[in-house]
Amino acid sequence: MSFKKNIAFYKVSQPLYENYKELDSPIVKCAAKRVQITGGDDLLNLEFLQENGSDLNSFSYILPFTRKNVEEKLAELFDEFSLL
């Protein structure tokens, strides 16, 4: 994991977001990625992996890629998360 390399992985559980409470397979991991978009804005992508191995492409924000920003957004979606 490295925030300097524009990616971080988190273990996540206990969803607060209602749509994630209804999934057949729980979400167990988040990949937070920085994407530079045309025009100079930083895009923060949060992509989730379910326990059954399915990817769930989720949320994108126009925010700088920092640990604080990633964890603030994860706190809106999950009750528990920790950096892997």
C-alpha positions in Angstrom: 0.0 0.0 0.0 1.2 3.4 -0.8 -0.5 6.8 -1.0 2.6 8.0 -2.9 1.9 5.4 -5.6 -1.8 6.6 -5.9 -3.4 3.5 -4.5 -4.4 2.2 -1.0 -6.3 -0.9 0.1 -8.6 -1.1 3.1 -10.5 -4.0 4.8 -14.1 -2.8 5.2 -17.2 -4.2 7.0 -20.5 -3.2 8.5 -21.9 -1.1 5.7 -23.8 2.1 6.5 -24.8 2.7 2.9 -28.2 1.0 2.5 -27.6 -0.5 -0.9 -24.5 -2.3 0.5 -26.6 -3.9 3.3 -28.7 -5.7 0.7 -25.9 -7.4 -1.3 -25.9 -11.2 -1.4 -22.1 -11.3 -0.8 -20.6 -8.7 1.7 -18.0 -6.2 0.7 -14.7 -7.0 2.2 -12.1 -4.8 0.5 -11.8 -1.3 -0.9 -9.2 -0.1 -3.4 -8.8 3.6 -3.2 -7.2 5.1 -6.4 -6.1 8.4 -7.6 -7.0 9.2 -11.2 -5.7 12.4 -12.9 -8.4 13.7 -15.3 -8.0 16.1 -18.1 -8.1 19.7 -16.8 -5.9 18.9 -13.8 -8.5 17.7 -11.3 -7.8 14.8 -9.1 -10.5 12.1 -9.1 -10.7 9.8 -6.0 -12.1 6.4 -7.0 -13.3 3.9 -4.4 -13.7 0.5 -5.8 -15.0 -2.5 -3.8 -14.5 -6.2 -3.8 -17.2 -8.5 -2.5 -16.4 -11.7 -0.5 -17.5 -13.8 -3.6 -14.8 -12.2 -5.7 -17.1 -9.8 -7.6 -15.9 -6.3 -8.2 -18.3 -3.5 -7.4 -17.3 -0.2 -9.0 -18.6 2.3 -6.7 -17.9 6.0 -6.0 -15.9 8.7 -7.6 -15.2 12.1 -6.1 -13.3 15.2 -7.3 -11.0 15.3 -4.3 -7.2 15.2 -3.7 -6.0 11.7 -3.0 -5.1 11.8 0.6 -5.5 9.4 3.5 -7.8 11.9 5.3 -10.1 12.2 2.3 -10.2 8.5 1.6 -11.0 7.7 5.2 -13.7 10.4 5.5 -15.5 8.9 2.5 -15.2 5.4 3.8 -16.6 6.5 7.2 -19.7 7.7 5.3 -20.1 4.2 3.8 -18.8 1.7 6.4 -18.8 1.5 10.2 -15.5 -0.4 10.2 -12.5 -0.1 8.0 -8.7 -0.5 8.4 -5.7 0.1 6.2 -4.2 -3.2 4.7 
